[in-house]
Structures are given as structure tokens and as C-alpha cells.
Amino acid sequence: MVCALVLVQAGLLVGLASAWVLGLVRGESRLPGAAVFLVLFALGVAAVLVLGVRGLWAGRRWARSPVMTWQVLLVVMSVGWLGVELAPWATGVLVSALAVGVGLLLPSVVAVTAERPPA
């Protein structure tokens, strides 16, 4: 479940990046430099999340750190968004981030991704 939710998050980031590129191409962006930064940032985070999922699936300990860091950032951002307006999408971001964060800390996930003795 954790890997699937993280892949959904990565897919949504790619979708956002695509929307920003479309806005740039159509000339709708008032700040093209910022839009380019957001596109690169979103694609970079999506790539890190995909690599993190691959690492988690392979039982690598390092993979929990970048995935958990992104979840913490999502919680902070969604709480800020919810402080301004109670939007369903912000609630979804919060629930998703909490589910992944708690999932990464489950004993079964920690056991699978714990350092293994050399074979």
C-alpha cells in the first residue's frame, strides 16, 4: 500500500508538471522562470519518489528517508492549505501523507528494510 500511494503521489507530480508546461507553451504563465523551476522541481521529486519506491520494494533501508521527508513536507503544506480553506484536495493530500508516513514506520516495513547481514 505504501509503495502504491507513493507512486500515485509521483504520478500527480508529473501531472502538475505537465500542466505547468502546457501553461508555458500557451503563454498563460506570468512568471515563466518560476514555472520552469516548478516543472523541474516536480519532475525531480517525482523521480526521487520513484527511486524510493524501487528501493523500498527491494528492501533498502535508505529508501525510507527521502519518502518520509516528502511526506513530512506534504503534511506541513496541507495543514497550511487547510488553515486557509477546507478543501477536499488538501484533505486528500494530508490523509495520503499520513498514511504513507505511518506505513513507513510499521514494524513490518521497518523489518523488511532493515540492514541485512552480508550473505
C-alpha positions in Angstrom: 0.0 0.0 0.0 2.8 2.4 0.9 4.5 1.9 -2.5 1.2 2.4 -4.4 0.4 5.6 -2.6 3.9 7.0 -3.2 3.6 6.1 -6.9 0.3 7.9 -7.0 2.0 11.0 -5.5 4.8 10.8 -8.1 2.2 10.5 -10.9 0.3 13.6 -9.6 3.6 15.5 -9.6 4.2 14.5 -13.2 0.7 15.7 -14.0 1.2 19.0 -12.3 4.5 19.4 -14.2 2.6 18.7 -17.4 0.0 21.3 -16.6 2.7 23.9 -15.9 4.5 23.1 -19.2 1.1 23.4 -21.0 0.7 26.8 -19.4 4.1 27.9 -20.5 3.5 26.7 -24.1 0.2 28.6 -24.2 1.8 31.7 -22.8 -0.6 31.7 -19.8 2.2 31.9 -17.2 3.0 35.4 -16.0 6.2 34.2 -14.3 7.9 31.8 -16.8 11.0 31.4 -14.7 9.0 30.3 -11.7 7.0 27.9 -13.9 10.2 26.3 -15.3 11.5 25.9 -11.7 8.3 24.3 -10.6 8.3 21.9 -13.6 11.9 20.8 -12.8 11.3 20.6 -9.1 8.1 18.5 -9.5 9.9 16.1 -12.0 12.9 15.9 -9.7 10.8 15.0 -6.7 8.8 12.5 -8.7 12.0 10.8 -9.8 13.2 10.6 -6.2 9.9 9.1 -5.2 10.0 6.5 -7.9 13.6 5.6 -6.9 12.4 5.5 -3.3 9.7 3.0 -4.2 12.1 0.9 -6.1 14.4 0.9 -3.0 11.5 0.1 -0.6 10.4 -2.7 -2.9 14.0 -4.1 -2.9 14.1 -3.8 1.0 16.7 -1.0 1.0 17.0 1.0 4.2 18.0 4.3 2.6 14.7 4.5 0.7 12.6 5.3 3.7 14.4 8.7 4.3 13.5 10.5 1.1 10.0 9.1 1.0 9.4 10.1 4.7 10.9 13.6 4.1 8.4 14.2 1.3 5.5 13.0 3.5 6.6 15.5 6.3 6.7 18.3 3.8 3.2 17.3 2.4 1.8 17.3 5.9 3.2 20.8 6.6 1.9 22.2 3.3 -1.6 20.5 3.6 -2.1 21.8 7.2 -1.2 25.3 5.8 -3.7 24.9 3.0 -6.4 23.7 5.3 -5.8 26.7 7.6 -6.8 28.9 4.7 -9.7 26.9 3.2 -11.1 23.4 4.0 -10.6 22.0 0.5 -11.2 18.3 -0.3 -7.9 18.0 -2.3 -5.9 19.4 0.7 -7.6 16.8 3.0 -6.7 14.1 0.5 -3.0 15.2 0.5 -3.0 15.2 4.3 -4.6 11.7 4.5 -2.3 10.3 1.9 0.9 11.7 3.5 -0.2 10.5 7.0 -1.0 7.0 5.6 2.4 6.7 3.9 4.2 8.1 6.9 2.6 5.7 9.3 3.0 2.9 6.8 6.8 3.6 6.7 7.0 3.3 10.5 5.1 0.0 10.8 7.3 -2.8 12.3 6.8 -5.0 9.2 8.1 -2.3 6.9 11.0 -1.5 9.1 11.9 -5.1 9.4 11.8 -5.6 5.6 14.0 -2.5 5.1 16.4 -3.1 8.0 20.0 -3.7 7.2 20.6 -7.4 6.5 23.8 -9.2 7.4 26.1 -9.8 4.4 25.5 -13.2 2.7 
